């Protein structure tokens, strides 16, 4: 095996003619910042080396960005691998020419009249023999040995040839097998290198042919056997082409899906590639493989101007990528989606105005925000990295018992569609994001003329928006203490008067590209003022609007419009453009809208009103009428002190809205989120800051709401334990409990939950609780954070077995120092129990 020392790594080589392993020092390439082995060093050790093999694969010479062989010749350093040296007649390899393309057909009994320096072309389409592709499409497995020349026959017919000629002929046969394997696996660079070596071998054989009749017969035999395999190869080629077409059609189905802004807060196109693991990374996260996520720029027909004749092709965003925090969990959730996008980059596709070039032409832009050595590594190894990533995703899915391939029945793409909902919004939680406050991947969000959302790089963003107007808008926003985030087209501003508001609206309309507006009206705006705001929103094509009307004191200045003051706001929902409308501080909103504004059809997808919702008859009737005309609504957020009455009044209405997904009601002491699927309640999550704040009516509501998920943000005290027990015993559908807890109470809460579940199981015979997570207060995980606050931290998960008192538990404990574990210490019981209790796995660390 190859070994390394503290001074210089050594590459192990083995010659075919001997079993002696010889180690040659590897040297550091100062430009590429990676270890290499010089060809001249190999030539000094081995006699007439022709090329290097790694098992069945050809090891190519390293090349520059223009695919030109670097001088002096060199190969990459392969740590831990013994490379095989193939020797031959020649002492030079840089003179190898292209292999022949045709041999004239001749009978074995005839002497060939002449041979041109060409071989029968075997046309092979780029394909992939990954295990999931062949199995999912019924592709016949094609052994590489089927293409080679029969070794026994060749040996028998070549005994009279010189030894060197026999060796060249046998190596040519082996090279042909390796060449086909490289083509079949899509390794174009390796195939090109083997092709060069094959050309040299064939030229040498042609020179010997006229002198040796046996060699002539062998070359005819080679040509005949290659011809016999032609039909088989063409069949495999057609199967591969058909399968690639199948993959591309499914990826096309993914790309043609259109997205509206409320569904698309995060870039959707990305690939995940393995990274070179550094020692400090291994020490920091010893149990995880390292992967980096790279976002893609969605440029295409929508970013091209009328006089632009150059295609805009999808490329890597100008960002160094993000390390995956939890790769195992990430692949469990996004594995099918990631695999589809990797295939998209590997094979290329044209769909929905996007052009994704195949891997050979895929662009790694020079402006990536990453270290120069990483950029060079990514550029020179993009093909291999994509293949390695595909293997990694498949392995991760296979280990979890989930097939990663793109099955013929299309069910995997049903899962891809689901990712475009709530799951994709949580993508950032899996990434190590260091550039907080900036859009992921340094991408800019734009909206096409058709209303579809795309994320593009700054170059393509700049080409589509007038930067002078955008800069002017940014200056106006900053003058008034606001915030303008150009990457996502978002503005947050407080406007003090009607005059300044109209000046701001004028600049807003001229700038274009603003999708989100969060505006606070700091004066008692009249109906005309609200109408001016809504006209500006319509003309600027704002999609997400948040209006704070806390300064709207009353109708004193607008007495004539008392009952319809807020009509302009409500009418925004009928323009077909605004998808999300959030209102803050609008007291008695539904008491001040007219019937005419209610009966119009509204296209709002998300509606939120963050003021106490009045339960007066007129307001409730107006609100119910509004809901009846919101047939595109998917998310509703309300605030009410009476959870039971408000949920009863609207539950049936939202259940009748096709596609409605989420109802959220907040009363301050707790919030209830009800998720729907096809008109039926899917699950109910209750979030409680502190158990001590709950009233008896709240406990009653929790019992009756079919609770499935419970979050408690702050540590339950001893006086709160009865309330927790009551909820656990009277909520049979509860399956996931999360509690934020200080380390000093973690043992008591964990034992309380386990014992209560066991008691409920004994009394009722069943219980729904499957998972119990113990976290930091405010439900913040700390495992991947740097801890230096001088406190002890404990995070754990208990997984219960169905209708059984048995459980498995894993915990991560950060101790301030070893002196804490002493008699009388509050953590002693916890640590002792974790160390000696069956079914528990703990990681203890002091700092």
C-alpha positions in Angstrom: 0.0 0.0 0.0 1.0 3.6 -0.5 2.3 5.2 2.6 3.2 8.7 3.7 5.7 10.0 6.2 5.9 13.2 8.0 8.2 14.6 5.4 7.0 13.3 2.0 4.3 11.0 0.8 5.2 7.9 -1.2 3.3 6.4 -4.2 3.4 2.6 -4.4 3.8 1.0 -7.8 3.8 -2.7 -9.0 5.2 -3.9 -12.3 3.3 -6.7 -14.0 6.5 -8.8 -14.4 7.3 -8.8 -10.7 5.4 -8.7 -7.4 7.8 -6.3 -5.8 6.2 -3.0 -4.7 8.3 0.0 -5.3 7.6 3.4 -3.7 8.3 6.6 -5.6 8.2 10.0 -3.8 5.3 12.2 -4.7 6.0 16.0 -5.0 3.8 19.0 -4.4 2.6 20.9 -7.4 2.9 24.6 -6.3 0.2 25.8 -8.7 -2.4 23.1 -8.2 -1.5 22.7 -4.5 -1.8 18.9 -4.8 0.6 16.0 -4.8 1.8 14.5 -8.1 4.2 11.8 -9.4 6.5 12.8 -12.2 6.6 10.4 -15.2 10.4 10.8 -15.5 10.7 9.4 -12.0 8.6 6.4 -13.0 10.8 5.9 -16.1 14.0 5.9 -14.0 12.6 3.0 -11.9 10.7 0.9 -14.4 11.9 -0.3 -17.8 10.0 1.1 -20.8 6.8 2.1 -18.9 3.9 2.6 -21.3 1.0 3.6 -19.0 -0.3 3.3 -15.5 -3.4 1.4 -14.3 -5.5 1.7 -11.2 -7.2 -1.8 -11.0 -9.1 -1.8 -14.4 -8.9 1.9 -15.0 -6.3 3.8 -17.0 -4.5 6.6 -15.1 -4.3 9.6 -17.4 -1.6 12.3 -17.5 -2.8 15.5 -15.9 -4.0 18.2 -18.2 -4.6 21.9 -18.1 -8.0 23.7 -18.5 -7.6 23.4 -22.3 -7.2 19.6 -22.0 -3.5 19.8 -23.0 -1.1 17.4 -21.3 1.0 19.3 -18.8 4.8 19.3 -19.2 6.7 17.7 -17.6 4.4 14.7 -17.8 2.8 13.8 -14.4 0.0 11.7 -12.9 -2.1 12.4 -9.8 -1.0 11.0 -6.4 -3.2 8.1 -5.3 -2.7 7.7 -1.5 -3.3 4.2 -0.1 -3.4 2.6 -3.6 -0.9 0.4 -5.4 -0.7 1.4 -9.1 0.2 -1.0 -11.8 3.0 -0.1 -14.3 2.4 -1.5 -17.8 5.7 -1.7 -19.8 6.3 -2.2 -23.5 8.7 -1.5 -26.4 8.7 2.3 -26.5 10.3 4.6 -24.1 8.2 7.6 -25.1 4.4 8.1 -24.8 4.0 11.6 -25.9 4.2 10.6 -29.6 1.1 8.4 -29.4 -1.3 9.1 -32.3 -5.0 8.6 -32.7 -6.0 4.9 -33.0 -7.1 3.5 -36.4 -10.7 3.8 -37.4 -11.2 1.1 -40.0 -9.8 -2.3 -41.1 -10.8 -3.8 -44.4 -12.7 -7.1 -43.8 -10.9 -10.2 -44.9 -11.4 -14.0 -44.5 -9.1 -15.7 -42.0 -8.1 -18.1 -44.8 -7.0 -15.3 -47.0 -4.0 -13.1 -46.7 -5.0 -9.5 -46.3 -4.1 -7.5 -49.4 -3.6 -4.2 -47.6 -4.5 -2.4 -44.5 -5.2 1.2 -44.2 -4.4 2.7 -40.8 -8.0 2.8 -39.7 -10.1 0.4 -37.6 -13.8 -0.5 -37.9 -15.4 2.3 -35.9 -17.4 1.1 -32.9 -19.8 4.0 -32.2 -20.6 4.2 -28.5 -22.9 6.8 -27.0 -21.9 8.2 -23.7 -23.6 6.1 -21.1 -23.6 5.2 -17.5 -23.6 1.8 -15.9 -24.6 2.8 -12.4 -26.5 0.1 -10.7 -29.7 2.1 -10.3 -29.9 3.1 -13.9 -29.6 -0.4 -15.3 -32.0 -1.9 -12.8 -34.7 0.8 -13.1 -34.9 0.7 -16.9 -34.3 -3.0 -17.7 -31.0 -2.4 -19.4 -29.2 -5.7 -20.1 -25.9 -6.0 -18.2 -23.1 -6.0 -20.6 -19.8 -7.6 -19.4 -16.7 -5.7 -20.6 -15.0 -9.0 -21.3 -17.5 -9.7 -24.0 -15.9 -7.0 -26.1 -12.3 -8.2 -25.7 -10.5 -10.8 -27.8 -10.5 -14.4 -26.4 -7.2 -14.7 -24.5 -6.8 -18.5 -25.0 -7.3 -18.3 -28.7 -4.9 -15.4 -29.0 -2.3 -17.2 -26.9 -2.5 -20.4 -29.0 -2.2 -18.6 -32.3 0.7 -16.3 -31.3 3.2 -18.8 -29.9 5.4 -18.4 -32.9 5.5 -14.6 -32.7 8.4 -12.8 -31.0 7.7 -12.2 -27.2 7.6 -8.5 -27.6 5.0 -8.7 -30.4 2.9 -11.1 -28.3 3.0 -8.6 -25.5 1.9 -5.7 -27.7 -1.0 -7.8 -29.2 -2.2 -8.9 -25.8 -1.9 -5.4 -24.3 -3.9 -4.0 -27.3 -6.7 -6.4 -26.5 -6.6 -5.3 -22.9 -6.6 -1.7 -23.9 -9.6 -2.2 -26.1 -11.5 -3.6 -23.1 -10.4 -0.7 -20.9 -11.4 1.7 -23.6 -14.9 0.3 -23.9 -15.3 0.3 -20.1 -14.2 4.0 -19.9 -16.7 4.9 -22.7 -19.5 2.9 -21.1 -19.0 4.7 -17.8 -18.9 8.2 -19.3 -15.2 8.7 -18.5 -14.3 10.7 -21.6 -10.9 11.9 -20.4 -9.7 8.4 -19.5 -11.0 7.0 -22.7 -9.1 9.6 -24.7 -5.9 8.7 -23.0 -6.4 5.0 -23.6 -7.2 5.8 -27.2 -3.8 7.5 -27.7 -2.0 4.4 -26.3 -4.1 2.1 -28.6 -3.1 4.1 -31.6 0.6 3.7 -30.9 0.2 -0.1 -30.3 -1.7 -0.5 -33.6 1.0 1.4 -35.5 3.6 -0.9 -34.0 1.6 -4.0 -35.0 1.2 -2.7 -38.6 4.9 -2.3 -38.9 5.4 -5.9 -37.8 2.5 -7.3 -39.9 4.3 -7.6 -43.2 7.1 -9.7 -41.6 4.8 -12.1 -39.7 1.9 -14.1 -41.2 0.7 -15.1 -37.8 0.3 -11.5 -36.8 -1.7 -10.8 -39.9 -4.1 -13.6 -39.0 -4.3 -12.3 -35.4 -5.2 -8.8 -36.7 -7.9 -10.3 -38.9 -9.1 -12.2 -35.9 -9.3 -9.1 -33.9 -11.3 -7.3 -36.7 -13.6 -10.3 -37.0 -14.4 -10.6 -33.4 -14.9 -6.8 -33.1 -17.4 -7.0 -36.0 -19.2 -9.9 -34.3 -19.7 -7.8 -31.2 -20.9 -4.8 -33.2 -24.6 -5.7 -33.0 -24.4 -6.3 -29.3 -22.7 -3.0 -28.7 -25.3 -1.2 -30.8 -28.0 -2.8 -28.8 -26.4 -1.6 -25.6 -26.0 1.8 -27.1 -29.7 2.0 -28.0 -30.7 0.9 -24.5 -28.4 3.5 -23.0 -29.8 6.3 -25.3 -33.3 5.2 -24.4 -32.5 5.3 -20.7 -30.8 8.7 -20.9 -33.9 10.0 -22.7 -36.1 8.6 -20.0 -34.0 10.4 -17.3 -34.1 13.6 -19.2 -37.9 13.5 -19.7 -38.3 13.1 -16.0 -36.0 15.9 -15.2 -37.8 18.0 -17.8 -41.0 17.3 -15.9 -39.3 18.8 -12.8 -38.0 21.9 -14.6 -41.3 22.8 -16.3 -43.0 23.2 -13.0 -43.7 26.8 -12.4 -43.3 28.5 -9.0 -44.8 31.5 -7.4 -43.0 33.6 -4.9 -44.6 32.3 -1.7 -43.5 28.8 -2.7 -40.0 29.8 -3.7 -38.1 31.6 -1.0 -34.9 29.6 -1.7 -33.1 28.7 -4.9 -34.3 25.3 -6.2 -31.4 24.2 -8.4 -28.3 22.9 -6.7 -25.8 20.0 -6.8 -24.0 18.3 -3.9 -20.4 17.3 -4.4 -17.9 15.6 -2.0 -15.0 17.7 -0.8 -11.5 16.9 0.2 -11.6 16.3 4.0 -9.1 18.2 6.1 -7.8 16.9 9.4 -9.4 19.6 11.5 -12.8 18.8 9.8 -12.5 15.2 10.9 -11.7 16.2 14.4 -14.6 18.6 14.6 -17.1 16.2 13.1 -15.6 12.7 13.4 -18.8 10.9 12.4 -19.8 12.7 9.2 -18.6 12.6 5.6 -18.0 16.0 4.1 -20.1 17.4 1.2 -20.6 20.8 -0.2 -23.7 22.2 -1.8 -23.4 24.5 -4.8 -26.3 26.5 -6.2 -26.9 27.0 -9.9 -27.8 30.2 -11.8 -31.2 29.7 -13.5 -30.3 31.9 -16.5 -32.0 31.1 -19.8 -34.4 32.6 -22.4 -35.8 34.9 -19.6 -32.5 36.6 -19.1 -31.7 37.2 -22.8 -32.3 40.5 -24.4 -33.9 40.8 -27.9 -30.5 41.3 -29.6 -28.6 38.7 -27.5 -27.7 35.8 -29.8 -25.6 33.8 -27.3 -27.5 31.2 -25.3 -27.5 31.7 -21.5 -26.6 28.3 -20.1 -27.2 27.2 -16.5 -23.9 27.4 -14.5 -22.5 27.2 -11.0 -23.4 30.3 -9.0 -20.5 32.7 -8.0 -20.2 31.2 -4.5 -17.9 28.7 -2.9 -20.7 26.5 -1.8 -21.9 25.5 1.6 -20.8 22.6 3.8 -23.6 20.2 4.7 -24.1 20.2 8.5 -26.0 16.9 8.6 -25.4 15.0 5.4 -27.2 11.8 6.5 -30.4 13.7 7.4 -30.1 15.8 4.2 -29.9 12.8 1.9 -32.8 11.2 3.7 -35.0 14.2 2.9 -33.5 15.4 -0.4 -31.9 12.3 -1.9 -34.2 11.8 -4.8 -34.2 15.4 -5.7 -30.4 15.7 -5.5 -29.9 12.6 -7.6 -32.2 14.0 -10.3 -30.2 17.3 -10.5 -26.9 15.5 -10.6 -28.2 13.5 -13.6 -29.4 16.8 -15.1 -25.8 18.2 -14.9 -24.2 14.9 -16.1 -26.3 14.5 -19.3 -27.6 18.1 -19.9 -31.1 19.1 -20.9 -33.1 21.9 -22.6 -36.5 22.6 -20.9 -38.7 25.4 -19.8 -36.4 28.1 -21.3 -33.3 26.6 -19.5 -30.3 25.2 -21.2 -28.2 22.9 -19.0 -25.1 21.8 -21.0 -23.8 18.3 -20.6 -21.0 17.8 -18.1 -18.2 18.1 -20.6 -19.3 21.7 -21.3 -20.6 22.6 -17.9 -19.2 25.9 -16.6 -17.3 26.4 -13.4 -17.1 30.2 -13.3 -13.9 31.9 -12.4 -15.6 34.2 -9.9 -16.4 31.5 -7.4 -16.0 32.9 -3.8 -13.6 30.2 -2.7 -9.9 29.5 -2.2 -8.0 29.3 -5.5 -6.8 25.8 -4.8 -10.4 24.6 -4.3 -11.5 26.3 -7.5 -8.8 24.5 -9.5 -9.6 21.2 -7.8 -13.3 21.7 -8.7 -12.6 22.7 -12.3 -10.2 19.8 -13.0 -12.3 17.1 -11.2 -15.9 18.2 -11.9 -16.7 15.0 -13.8 -15.4 12.7 -11.3 -17.0 14.6 -8.4 -20.4 14.4 -10.0 -20.0 10.6 -10.4 -18.8 10.3 -6.8 -21.7 12.3 -5.6 -24.2 10.1 -7.5 -22.6 7.0 -5.8 -22.7 8.7 -2.4 -26.4 9.6 -2.7 -27.2 6.0 -3.9 -25.2 4.5 -1.0 -26.9 6.8 1.6 -30.3 5.9 0.3 -29.5 2.2 0.1 -28.3 2.1 3.7 -31.6 3.5 4.8 -33.5 1.0 2.8 -34.7 3.5 0.2 -34.1 3.0 -3.5 -32.4 6.0 -4.9 -32.9 5.4 -8.6 -35.4 7.1 -10.8 -38.0 4.3 -11.1 -40.1 3.8 -14.2 -43.4 4.3 -12.4 -42.5 8.0 -11.8 -43.3 7.8 -8.1 -39.9 9.4 -7.3 -41.0 12.6 -9.1 -44.1 12.8 -6.9 -41.6 13.2 -4.0 -39.7 15.8 -6.0 -42.9 17.9 -6.2 -43.4 17.7 -2.5 -39.9 19.1 -2.0 -41.0 22.3 -3.6 -43.3 23.0 -0.7 -42.4 23.3 3.0 -39.4 21.0 2.8 -37.4 23.2 0.5 -37.9 26.2 2.8 -35.9 24.3 5.5 -32.9 23.8 3.1 -30.8 26.4 4.9 -31.1 24.5 8.2 -28.8 21.8 6.7 -26.1 24.2 5.6 -23.2 26.0 7.3 -24.2 29.5 6.4 -21.5 32.0 7.2 -22.7 34.9 5.0 -25.8 35.7 7.1 -28.1 38.3 5.7 -27.3 37.5 2.1 -29.2 35.4 -0.4 -28.0 31.8 -0.7 -25.4 31.4 -3.3 -25.1 35.1 -3.9 -28.1 34.7 -6.2 -30.7 37.3 -7.1 -34.4 36.5 -7.2 -36.3 37.8 -10.3 -39.8 37.3 -11.6 -40.3 36.6 -15.3 -43.0 38.2 -17.4 -45.1 35.1 -16.9 -44.9 35.5 -13.2 -42.4 32.7 -12.6 -39.6 33.0 -10.1 -36.0 32.4 -11.0 -32.7 32.8 -9.1 -29.9 34.2 -11.2 -26.3 35.4 -10.6 -25.5 39.1 -10.5 -24.3 39.3 -14.1 -27.7 38.1 -15.4 -29.6 40.2 -12.8 -27.7 43.3 -13.9 -28.5 42.6 -17.6 -32.2 42.7 -16.8 -32.7 45.6 -14.4 -31.9 49.2 -14.8 -29.1 49.6 -12.1 -29.3 53.4 -12.0 -33.0 53.3 -11.0 -32.3 50.5 -8.5 -29.4 52.5 -6.9 -31.7 55.6 -6.6 -34.3 53.4 -4.9 -31.7 52.1 -2.5 -30.6 55.6 -1.6 -34.2 56.7 -0.9 -34.8 53.7 1.3 -31.6 54.2 3.3 -32.4 57.9 3.8 -35.5 56.9 5.6 -33.8 54.3 7.7 -35.1 51.3 5.7 -33.5 48.2 4.4 -33.1 47.2 0.7 -31.8 43.7 -0.1 -31.3 43.7 -3.9 -30.5 39.9 -4.1 -34.1 39.0 -3.2 -35.8 42.3 -4.3 -36.9 43.1 -0.7 -37.6 46.4 0.9 -38.5 47.3 4.5 -39.3 50.9 5.2 -41.2 53.3 7.5 -42.9 56.2 5.8 -43.7 59.2 8.0 -46.2 61.1 5.8 -48.4 61.0 2.7 -46.1 63.3 0.7 -43.0 61.2 1.3 -45.0 58.1 0.6 -46.0 59.3 -2.9 -42.3 60.2 -3.6 -41.3 56.7 -2.5 -44.0 55.1 -4.7 -42.8 56.9 -7.8 -39.2 55.6 -7.3 -40.5 52.1 -6.5 -42.4 51.9 -9.8 -39.5 53.1 -11.9 -36.9 50.7 -10.3 -38.7 47.4 -11.2 -37.6 44.0 -9.7 -39.1 44.6 -6.2 -41.0 41.5 -5.1 -41.3 42.0 -1.3 -42.4 45.2 0.4 -42.8 45.6 4.1 -44.1 49.1 4.7 -45.1 50.9 8.0 -47.5 53.8 7.6 -46.5 56.2 10.4 -49.5 58.5 10.0 -53.3 58.2 10.1 -53.7 57.3 6.4 -57.0 58.0 4.7 -58.7 55.8 2.1 -57.0 57.8 -0.7 -53.6 57.2 0.9 -54.3 53.5 1.0 -55.5 53.6 -2.6 -52.2 55.3 -3.6 -50.2 52.5 -1.8 -52.2 49.8 -3.6 -51.8 51.5 -7.0 -48.0 51.6 -6.5 -48.0 47.9 -5.4 -49.9 47.0 -8.6 -47.7 49.0 -10.9 -44.4 47.8 -9.3 -45.6 44.1 -9.5 -45.0 43.5 -5.8 -45.8 39.9 -5.0 -45.4 39.8 -1.2 -46.8 42.8 0.8 -46.7 43.5 4.5 -48.5 46.6 5.8 -48.2 47.9 9.3 -51.2 50.1 10.1 -50.7 50.5 13.8 -50.9 54.3 13.4 -54.3 54.3 11.9 -56.2 55.7 14.8 -59.7 55.9 13.5 -62.1 57.3 10.8 -62.1 60.9 12.2 -60.4 62.3 9.1 -62.2 59.9 6.8 -65.7 59.8 8.2 -67.4 59.5 4.7 -65.5 56.2 4.1 -66.0 54.8 7.6 -67.4 51.5 6.4 -65.1 50.9 3.4 -61.8 52.5 4.5 -59.8 49.3 4.0 -61.3 48.3 0.6 -58.2 49.2 -1.4 -56.1 46.8 0.8 -58.6 43.9 0.3 -58.9 44.6 -3.4 -55.2 43.9 -3.9 -56.1 40.2 -3.6 -58.1 40.3 -6.8 -55.4 41.7 -9.1 -53.8 38.3 -9.7 -50.3 39.6 -8.8 -50.1 39.8 -5.0 -49.8 36.3 -3.6 -49.0 37.1 0.1 -50.7 39.8 2.2 -49.8 40.3 5.8 -51.5 43.0 7.9 -50.3 44.3 11.2 -52.1 46.7 13.6 -55.3 46.9 11.5 -57.9 47.1 14.3 -61.4 46.0 13.2 -60.2 45.4 9.7 -63.2 43.3 8.6 -65.6 45.9 10.1 -64.3 48.5 7.7 -64.7 46.7 4.3 -67.7 46.9 2.0 -69.6 43.9 0.6 -68.4 44.8 -2.9 -64.8 44.2 -2.0 -65.6 40.9 -0.4 -67.4 39.3 -3.3 -64.6 39.7 -5.8 -62.6 36.6 -6.4 -59.3 36.8 -4.6 -56.0 35.1 -5.7 -54.1 35.5 -2.5 -52.2 32.4 -1.4 -51.1 33.5 2.0 -53.2 35.8 4.3 -52.1 36.9 7.7 -53.6 39.4 10.1 -51.6 40.0 13.3 -54.2 41.8 15.4 -56.7 40.4 17.8 -59.5 39.0 15.6 -62.9 40.4 16.6 -65.6 37.8 17.1 -68.4 40.3 16.4 -71.1 39.1 14.1 -70.5 41.6 11.3 -66.7 41.0 11.3 -67.1 37.2 11.4 -69.6 37.3 8.5 -67.3 39.5 6.4 -64.4 37.3 7.1 -66.3 34.1 6.2 -67.4 35.8 3.0 -63.8 36.7 2.2 -62.7 33.1 2.7 -65.4 31.8 0.4 -63.9 33.9 -2.4 -60.3 32.9 -1.7 -60.2 29.6 -3.5 -56.4 29.9 -4.1 -55.6 30.3 -0.4 -53.0 27.8 1.0 -52.0 29.5 4.2 -54.0 31.4 6.8 -52.5 33.1 10.0 -54.8 34.6 12.6 -54.5 36.0 16.1 -57.3 35.3 18.6 -57.7 35.0 22.4 -60.4 32.4 21.9 -58.9 29.4 20.1 -62.0 27.3 20.3 -64.5 29.8 18.9 -62.3 31.0 16.0 -61.2 27.5 14.9 -64.8 26.2 15.1 -66.0 29.2 13.0 -63.6 28.7 10.1 -62.4 25.0 10.2 -65.1 23.9 7.8 -64.6 26.8 5.4 -60.8 26.2 4.9 -61.4 22.5 4.6 -63.5 23.2 1.5 -60.7 25.2 -0.2 -58.9 22.9 -2.7 -55.2 23.0 -2.0 -55.4 24.6 1.4 -52.4 23.6 3.5 -52.0 25.4 6.8 -54.1 27.3 9.5 -52.2 29.0 12.2 -53.9 30.6 15.2 -51.9 32.5 17.9 -53.2 33.6 21.3 -49.9 34.6 22.8 -49.8 31.8 25.4 -49.6 29.2 22.7 -50.0 28.9 19.0 -51.8 26.1 17.0 -50.8 25.1 13.5 -53.2 22.7 11.7 -51.9 21.2 8.4 -54.4 20.0 5.8 -54.2 17.5 3.0 -57.0 17.3 0.4 -59.5 19.0 2.8 -58.7 16.8 5.8 -56.7 17.5 8.9 -53.2 16.0 8.5 -51.5 16.9 11.7 -51.8 19.5 14.6 -48.8 21.2 16.2 -49.1 23.2 19.4 -46.2 25.5 20.3 -46.0 26.6 24.0 -43.4 29.1 25.2 -44.0 28.2 28.9 -46.3 25.7 30.5 -46.8 28.0 33.5 -48.6 30.6 31.2 -51.4 28.2 30.2 -55.0 28.6 31.4 -57.4 25.8 32.1 -59.2 26.6 28.9 -56.0 26.2 27.0 -55.4 22.7 28.5 -59.0 21.8 27.5 -58.4 22.9 24.0 -55.2 21.0 23.7 -57.0 17.8 24.8 -59.6 18.3 22.1 -57.5 19.5 19.1 -56.2 16.0 18.0 -52.6 17.1 18.9 -49.8 15.3 17.0 -46.8 17.5 17.7 -46.0 19.5 20.8 -43.2 22.1 21.2 -42.3 23.6 24.6 -39.7 26.3 24.3 -38.6 26.8 27.9 -37.7 24.6 30.8 -40.8 23.0 32.6 -40.4 23.7 36.3 -41.4 21.3 39.1 -44.8 23.1 39.4 -45.4 22.5 35.7 -45.0 18.7 35.7 -48.6 18.0 36.4 -49.6 19.9 33.3 -47.1 18.1 31.1 -48.4 14.7 32.5 -52.0 15.7 31.8 -51.2 16.5 28.2 -49.2 13.3 27.7 -52.1 11.2 29.2 -55.0 12.9 27.3 -53.5 13.3 23.9 -53.4 9.8 22.4 -52.4 11.1 18.9 -49.3 12.9 20.1 -46.3 11.3 18.4 -43.5 13.9 18.7 -42.6 15.9 21.7 -39.8 18.6 21.8 -38.8 20.3 25.0 -36.3 23.1 25.4 -34.6 22.5 28.8 -31.7 23.5 30.9 -29.2 20.8 31.8 -30.1 20.9 35.5 -33.7 19.8 34.7 -33.0 17.4 31.8 -32.8 14.2 33.8 -36.0 14.9 35.7 -38.0 15.8 32.5 -36.6 12.8 30.6 -37.6 10.4 33.4 -41.0 12.1 33.7 -41.8 11.6 30.0 -40.6 8.0 29.9 -42.4 7.0 33.1 -45.7 8.8 32.0 -45.6 7.0 28.7 -45.0 3.7 30.3 -47.9 4.3 32.8 -50.3 5.3 29.9 -49.3 2.2 28.0 -50.1 0.0 31.0 -53.5 1.7 31.6 -54.7 2.1 28.0 -52.7 -0.5 26.1 -51.4 1.9 23.5 -49.8 5.3 23.1 -48.9 7.4 20.1 -45.7 9.0 21.4 -42.8 7.9 19.2 -40.1 10.6 19.5 -39.0 12.8 22.5 -36.4 15.4 21.7 -34.6 17.3 24.5 -32.9 20.5 23.2 -31.6 23.9 24.3 -34.1 26.4 25.5 -36.0 28.0 22.6 -35.5 24.7 20.9 -32.1 25.5 19.5 -29.8 22.6 18.7 -26.2 23.1 19.8 -24.4 20.0 18.5 -22.9 21.9 15.5 -22.3 25.2 17.3 -19.2 26.4 19.1 -19.9 26.2 22.8 -17.9 28.6 25.0 -20.4 30.0 27.5 -19.2 28.1 30.6 -22.4 26.1 31.0 -23.3 22.4 30.7 -25.4 21.5 27.6 -27.4 18.3 27.1 -29.2 17.3 23.9 -30.9 13.9 23.5 -33.4 12.0 21.5 -35.6 9.1 22.8 -37.1 6.8 20.1 -39.9 4.6 21.5 -40.9 1.3 20.0 -44.5 1.0 19.0 -46.9 0.0 21.9 -43.9 -1.0 24.0 -42.1 0.4 27.0 -38.7 -0.2 25.2 -36.8 2.7 23.7 -33.5 3.7 22.3 -31.8 6.9 23.4 -28.9 8.9 22.1 -27.5 11.9 23.9 -24.8 14.5 23.4 -23.4 16.1 26.6 -21.1 19.1 26.9 -19.6 19.4 30.4 -17.9 22.5 31.6 -15.2 20.4 33.2 -14.8 17.1 34.9 -15.1 18.6 38.3 -18.9 18.9 37.8 -19.3 15.1 38.1 -19.1 14.9 41.9 -21.4 13.9 44.7 -24.3 16.3 44.9 -23.9 17.7 41.5 -27.2 18.1 39.6 -25.8 16.4 36.5 -24.6 13.3 38.3 -27.8 11.4 38.0 -28.1 12.1 34.3 -24.6 11.1 33.4 -24.7 8.0 35.6 -28.0 6.9 34.1 -26.8 7.5 30.5 -23.6 5.6 31.1 -25.2 2.5 32.6 -28.8 2.3 31.3 -29.4 -0.2 28.5 -30.5 1.2 25.2 -28.7 4.5 25.8 -25.8 5.8 23.8 -24.1 8.9 25.0 -21.2 11.1 23.8 -19.6 13.0 26.7 -17.2 15.9 26.1 -15.5 18.3 28.5 -14.2 21.8 27.6 
